[in-house]
Amino acid sequence: GQYFTITSTGVYYFNLYITAQPVFTNVPLSFGITVNGLTPEIDYKFVGNIVTVGSSIYVCNAHGIISLTSGDTVGLKNLTGSGTVDVLFAQYHYVGDTEKVSNCKLSLIKIA
């Protein structure tokens, strides 16, 4: 699905891990965490050798603290370029014929 639901109010540590290829020249990869479908408050930009398109693969990590309430829905949007696209969780693609891999992971750990 494109979001998951929080079951316990609190403060959470998040880890965002993404591997992706740039599709626009000189435009950084950009992702944001959504809460209850709202526009992300923080836009995480990942910049590398973005002069070439299609030949570079970025490995991107972001970490932070976020307060969430029971019942909140949490999602991830790809904000790269001029559009916003919901990132689907548990979405896999195949490497070769058999290896299933995920190119995006969002982890939450309740810390308070």
C-alpha positions in Angstrom: 0.0 0.0 0.0 1.0 3.6 -0.1 0.8 4.3 3.7 0.7 2.6 7.1 -1.2 3.5 10.3 0.4 4.4 13.6 -1.0 2.4 16.6 0.7 4.2 19.5 1.1 7.9 20.1 4.7 9.0 20.7 8.0 10.3 19.4 9.6 8.1 16.7 13.1 7.9 15.2 12.8 7.3 11.4 15.3 6.0 8.9 14.7 6.5 5.2 16.7 4.4 2.7 16.3 4.8 -1.1 18.2 3.6 -4.1 17.3 5.3 -7.4 18.5 6.6 -10.7 18.1 10.2 -11.6 15.7 10.9 -14.5 16.3 14.6 -14.8 19.7 16.3 -15.5 20.9 18.7 -12.6 17.8 17.9 -10.5 18.4 16.3 -7.1 16.4 13.3 -5.9 13.8 14.6 -3.4 11.5 12.7 -1.0 9.2 13.7 1.8 7.4 11.9 4.6 3.6 12.5 4.7 1.4 12.4 7.7 -2.4 12.0 7.1 -1.9 12.8 3.4 -0.6 16.3 4.0 2.3 17.8 2.0 5.6 16.9 3.6 7.0 19.5 6.0 10.6 18.5 5.2 11.7 17.8 1.7 14.8 15.6 1.8 17.1 16.3 -1.2 19.8 13.9 -2.3 22.5 15.3 -4.6 25.3 13.5 -6.3 26.7 13.4 -9.8 23.5 14.5 -11.4 25.0 15.8 -14.6 24.4 12.4 -16.2 21.0 10.7 -16.3 20.4 6.9 -16.2 24.0 5.9 -15.6 24.3 6.8 -11.9 22.6 5.0 -9.0 22.2 7.0 -5.8 22.1 5.3 -2.4 20.2 7.8 -0.1 19.8 7.8 3.6 17.9 10.2 5.9 17.3 10.1 9.6 15.3 12.2 12.0 12.7 12.5 14.8 9.0 12.8 14.2 6.0 13.0 16.6 3.1 10.8 15.6 -0.4 10.2 17.0 -2.3 6.9 17.2 -4.4 6.7 14.0 -2.0 8.9 11.9 -1.3 7.5 8.4 2.4 7.8 7.3 3.5 7.7 3.7 6.3 8.7 1.4 6.2 11.0 -1.6 8.7 11.3 -4.4 9.0 15.1 -4.9 11.7 15.0 -7.6 11.1 17.4 -10.5 7.7 19.1 -10.7 5.4 16.3 -9.6 4.6 14.4 -6.4 4.2 10.6 -6.6 3.2 8.3 -3.7 5.8 5.7 -3.1 4.3 2.2 -2.6 5.5 0.2 0.4 6.2 -3.5 -0.2 6.8 -2.8 -3.9 9.6 -5.0 -5.3 11.3 -5.3 -8.6 13.4 -8.2 -9.9 17.1 -8.3 -10.4 17.9 -11.1 -12.9 15.2 -13.8 -12.9 14.7 -14.5 -9.2 16.0 -11.9 -6.8 13.3 -9.6 -5.4 14.6 -6.3 -4.1 13.1 -3.2 -2.7 14.6 0.2 -3.6 12.8 2.2 -0.8 12.5 1.5 3.0 11.0 3.6 5.7 11.6 2.4 9.3 10.0 3.9 12.4 11.2 3.1 16.0 9.2 4.5 18.9 11.7 6.2 21.4 9.3 8.1 23.7 
